[in-house]
Amino acid sequence: MAGDRKLIQRMIGTLVVLLSVACGPIFRSTPPSAAWQSTVDELNALQSDLEIPEHFEDENAARTGEEFDINEYFAILDRLSMEPGYELDYVYCYDGMGGYPRLYARPEEQPRYVTCAEYEEGQSYLEYIRIDDTEEGFFQFVVMHVVGRQFYLYWHANYDDDVIICNREALEKMLERIEQPKDRFSAAQRRAALAIDPAPVVEMGDEVVTVKIVVFSQWAGFERGTFEIGRDFPHEILESEYETLVEHDSGIMF
């Protein structure tokens, strides 16, 4: 059934692209949001199953090559692919206050950086990722940008906790999670949250694609993120902003 859904989505995406070419920019909401929520859930499940390797709990921790292979993402984010000749990779940065992966793209023939200290930050890895020019593809690109680095997070790095919410069911599940203790989220806040339409929206323009998603963070609450992305490769996030929809106070301090 999942394979049939993916095939139908691809067919719809191809038809939409053809109509866009013939008729110019089109503004519309996405295909059924349940399928896109499934993509987000699969990625979250993959990340949450990962335990931080013990050797990463040292300053300037070195990779052994046996850690999580981030290219597994592309089995889930299947509308994205790396520019031929490049691989997606990461170093692990740990400084005693927290630990997190730093993503980068490297030529296939270039050995990976072993430590965070070796890595020299350059062009964004996102600019080496190709999108198949469909709504779902640009949505997945934003998913990669927002939650792609959310694995092996330690201590203060857990402030990076944005959760993408695509449909009503996911919204209600999130409300169940955050309503304890009850004094952290009022009845008025709950009503305001339930009034949110969480379905992602994509606007395919000739040169710029706009993607809007709803995210939840313990520290900021429910927000709507808007991202303007260059439609042609290399893809670049030209503008991004977050609008607070419903605030939330976790009461937690790391």
Secondary structure as a PSIPRED ss2 file (coil, helix, strand):
# PSIPRED VFORMAT (PSIPRED V4.0)

   1 M C   1.000  0.000  0.000
   2 A H   0.000  1.000  0.000
   3 G H   0.000  1.000  0.000
   4 D H   0.000  1.000  0.000
   5 R H   0.000  1.000  0.000
   6 K H   0.000  1.000  0.000
   7 L H   0.000  1.000  0.000
   8 I H   0.000  1.000  0.000
   9 Q H   0.000  1.000  0.000
  10 R H   0.000  1.000  0.000
  11 M H   0.000  1.000  0.000
  12 I H   0.000  1.000  0.000
  13 G H   0.000  1.000  0.000
  14 T H   0.000  1.000  0.000
  15 L H   0.000  1.000  0.000
  16 V H   0.000  1.000  0.000
  17 V H   0.000  1.000  0.000
  18 L H   0.000  1.000  0.000
  19 L H   0.000  1.000  0.000
  20 S H   0.000  1.000  0.000
  21 V H   0.000  1.000  0.000
  22 A H   0.000  1.000  0.000
  23 C H   0.000  1.000  0.000
  24 G C   1.000  0.000  0.000
  25 P C   1.000  0.000  0.000
  26 I E   0.000  0.000  1.000
  27 F E   0.000  0.000  1.000
  28 R E   0.000  0.000  1.000
  29 S E   0.000  0.000  1.000
  30 T C   1.000  0.000  0.000
  31 P C   1.000  0.000  0.000
  32 P C   1.000  0.000  0.000
  33 S H   0.000  1.000  0.000
  34 A H   0.000  1.000  0.000
  35 A H   0.000  1.000  0.000
  36 W H   0.000  1.000  0.000
  37 Q H   0.000  1.000  0.000
  38 S H   0.000  1.000  0.000
  39 T H   0.000  1.000  0.000
  40 V H   0.000  1.000  0.000
  41 D H   0.000  1.000  0.000
  42 E H   0.000  1.000  0.000
  43 L H   0.000  1.000  0.000
  44 N H   0.000  1.000  0.000
  45 A H   0.000  1.000  0.000
  46 L H   0.000  1.000  0.000
  47 Q H   0.000  1.000  0.000
  48 S H   0.000  1.000  0.000
  49 D C   1.000  0.000  0.000
  50 L C   1.000  0.000  0.000
  51 E C   1.000  0.000  0.000
  52 I C   1.000  0.000  0.000
  53 P C   1.000  0.000  0.000
  54 E H   0.000  1.000  0.000
  55 H H   0.000  1.000  0.000
  56 F H   0.000  1.000  0.000
  57 E C   1.000  0.000  0.000
  58 D C   1.000  0.000  0.000
  59 E C   1.000  0.000  0.000
  60 N C   1.000  0.000  0.000
  61 A C   1.000  0.000  0.000
  62 A C   1.000  0.000  0.000
  63 R C   1.000  0.000  0.000
  64 T C   1.000  0.000  0.000
  65 G C   1.000  0.000  0.000
  66 E C   1.000  0.000  0.000
  67 E C   1.000  0.000  0.000
  68 F C   1.000  0.000  0.000
  69 D C   1.000  0.000  0.000
  70 I H   0.000  1.000  0.000
  71 N H   0.000  1.000  0.000
  72 E H   0.000  1.000  0.000
  73 Y H   0.000  1.000  0.000
  74 F H   0.000  1.000  0.000
  75 A H   0.000  1.000  0.000
  76 I H   0.000  1.000  0.000
  77 L C   1.000  0.000  0.000
  78 D C   1.000  0.000  0.000
  79 R C   1.000  0.000  0.000
  80 L E   0.000  0.000  1.000
  81 S E   0.000  0.000  1.000
  82 M E   0.000  0.000  1.000
  83 E C   1.000  0.000  0.000
  84 P C   1.000  0.000  0.000
  85 G C   1.000  0.000  0.000
  86 Y E   0.000  0.000  1.000
  87 E E   0.000  0.000  1.000
  88 L E   0.000  0.000  1.000
  89 D E   0.000  0.000  1.000
  90 Y E   0.000  0.000  1.000
  91 V E   0.000  0.000  1.000
  92 Y E   0.000  0.000  1.000
  93 C E   0.000  0.000  1.000
  94 Y E   0.000  0.000  1.000
  95 D C   1.000  0.000  0.000
  96 G C   1.000  0.000  0.000
  97 M C   1.000  0.000  0.000
  98 G E   0.000  0.000  1.000
  99 G E   0.000  0.000  1.000
 100 Y E   0.000  0.000  1.000
 101 P E   0.000  0.000  1.000
 102 R E   0.000  0.000  1.000
 103 L E   0.000  0.000  1.000
 104 Y E   0.000  0.000  1.000
 105 A E   0.000  0.000  1.000
 106 R E   0.000  0.000  1.000
 107 P E   0.000  0.000  1.000
 108 E C   1.000  0.000  0.000
 109 E C   1.000  0.000  0.000
 110 Q C   1.000  0.000  0.000
 111 P C   1.000  0.000  0.000
 112 R C   1.000  0.000  0.000
 113 Y C   1.000  0.000  0.000
 114 V C   1.000  0.000  0.000
 115 T C   1.000  0.000  0.000
 116 C C   1.000  0.000  0.000
 117 A C   1.000  0.000  0.000
 118 E C   1.000  0.000  0.000
 119 Y C   1.000  0.000  0.000
 120 E C   1.000  0.000  0.000
 121 E C   1.000  0.000  0.000
 122 G C   1.000  0.000  0.000
 123 Q C   1.000  0.000  0.000
 124 S C   1.000  0.000  0.000
 125 Y H   0.000  1.000  0.000
 126 L H   0.000  1.000  0.000
 127 E H   0.000  1.000  0.000
 128 Y H   0.000  1.000  0.000
 129 I E   0.000  0.000  1.000
 130 R E   0.000  0.000  1.000
 131 I E   0.000  0.000  1.000
 132 D C   1.000  0.000  0.000
 133 D C   1.000  0.000  0.000
 134 T C   1.000  0.000  0.000
 135 E H   0.000  1.000  0.000
 136 E H   0.000  1.000  0.000
 137 G H   0.000  1.000  0.000
 138 F H   0.000  1.000  0.000
 139 F H   0.000  1.000  0.000
 140 Q H   0.000  1.000  0.000
 141 F H   0.000  1.000  0.000
 142 V H   0.000  1.000  0.000
 143 V H   0.000  1.000  0.000
 144 M H   0.000  1.000  0.000
 145 H H   0.000  1.000  0.000
 146 V H   0.000  1.000  0.000
 147 V H   0.000  1.000  0.000
 148 G C   1.000  0.000  0.000
 149 R C   1.000  0.000  0.000
 150 Q C   1.000  0.000  0.000
 151 F C   1.000  0.000  0.000
 152 Y C   1.000  0.000  0.000
 153 L C   1.000  0.000  0.000
 154 Y E   0.000  0.000  1.000
 155 W E   0.000  0.000  1.000
 156 H H   0.000  1.000  0.000
 157 A H   0.000  1.000  0.000
 158 N H   0.000  1.000  0.000
 159 Y H   0.000  1.000  0.000
 160 D C   1.000  0.000  0.000
 161 D C   1.000  0.000  0.000
 162 D C   1.000  0.000  0.000
 163 V E   0.000  0.000  1.000
 164 I E   0.000  0.000  1.000
 165 I E   0.000  0.000  1.000
 166 C C   1.000  0.000  0.000
 167 N C   1.000  0.000  0.000
 168 R H   0.000  1.000  0.000
 169 E H   0.000  1.000  0.000
 170 A H   0.000  1.000  0.000
 171 L H   0.000  1.000  0.000
 172 E H   0.000  1.000  0.000
 173 K H   0.000  1.000  0.000
 174 M H   0.000  1.000  0.000
 175 L H   0.000  1.000  0.000
 176 E H   0.000  1.000  0.000
 177 R H   0.000  1.000  0.000
 178 I H   0.000  1.000  0.000
 179 E C   1.000  0.000  0.000
 180 Q C   1.000  0.000  0.000
 181 P C   1.000  0.000  0.000
 182 K H   0.000  1.000  0.000
 183 D H   0.000  1.000  0.000
 184 R H   0.000  1.000  0.000
 185 F C   1.000  0.000  0.000
 186 S C   1.000  0.000  0.000
 187 A H   0.000  1.000  0.000
 188 A H   0.000  1.000  0.000
 189 Q H   0.000  1.000  0.000
 190 R H   0.000  1.000  0.000
 191 R H   0.000  1.000  0.000
 192 A H   0.000  1.000  0.000
 193 A H   0.000  1.000  0.000
 194 L H   0.000  1.000  0.000
 195 A C   1.000  0.000  0.000
 196 I C   1.000  0.000  0.000
 197 D C   1.000  0.000  0.000
 198 P C   1.000  0.000  0.000
 199 A C   1.000  0.000  0.000
 200 P C   1.000  0.000  0.000
 201 V E   0.000  0.000  1.000
 202 V E   0.000  0.000  1.000
 203 E E   0.000  0.000  1.000
 204 M E   0.000  0.000  1.000
 205 G C   1.000  0.000  0.000
 206 D C   1.000  0.000  0.000
 207 E C   1.000  0.000  0.000
 208 V E   0.000  0.000  1.000
 209 V E   0.000  0.000  1.000
 210 T E   0.000  0.000  1.000
 211 V E   0.000  0.000  1.000
 212 K E   0.000  0.000  1.000
 213 I E   0.000  0.000  1.000
 214 V E   0.000  0.000  1.000
 215 V E   0.000  0.000  1.000
 216 F E   0.000  0.000  1.000
 217 S E   0.000  0.000  1.000
 218 Q C   1.000  0.000  0.000
 219 W C   1.000  0.000  0.000
 220 A C   1.000  0.000  0.000
 221 G E   0.000  0.000  1.000
 222 F E   0.000  0.000  1.000
 223 E E   0.000  0.000  1.000
 224 R E   0.000  0.000  1.000
 225 G E   0.000  0.000  1.000
 226 T E   0.000  0.000  1.000
 227 F E   0.000  0.000  1.000
 228 E E   0.000  0.000  1.000
 229 I E   0.000  0.000  1.000
 230 G E   0.000  0.000  1.000
 231 R C   1.000  0.000  0.000
 232 D C   1.000  0.000  0.000
 233 F C   1.000  0.000  0.000
 234 P C   1.000  0.000  0.000
 235 H C   1.000  0.000  0.000
 236 E C   1.000  0.000  0.000
 237 I E   0.000  0.000  1.000
 238 L E   0.000  0.000  1.000
 239 E E   0.000  0.000  1.000
 240 S E   0.000  0.000  1.000
 241 E E   0.000  0.000  1.000
 242 Y E   0.000  0.000  1.000
 243 E E   0.000  0.000  1.000
 244 T E   0.000  0.000  1.000
 245 L E   0.000  0.000  1.000
 246 V E   0.000  0.000  1.000
 247 E C   1.000  0.000  0.000
 248 H C   1.000  0.000  0.000
 249 D C   1.000  0.000  0.000
 250 S C   1.000  0.000  0.000
 251 G C   1.000  0.000  0.000
 252 I C   1.000  0.000  0.000
 253 M C   1.000  0.000  0.000
 254 F C   1.000  0.000  0.000
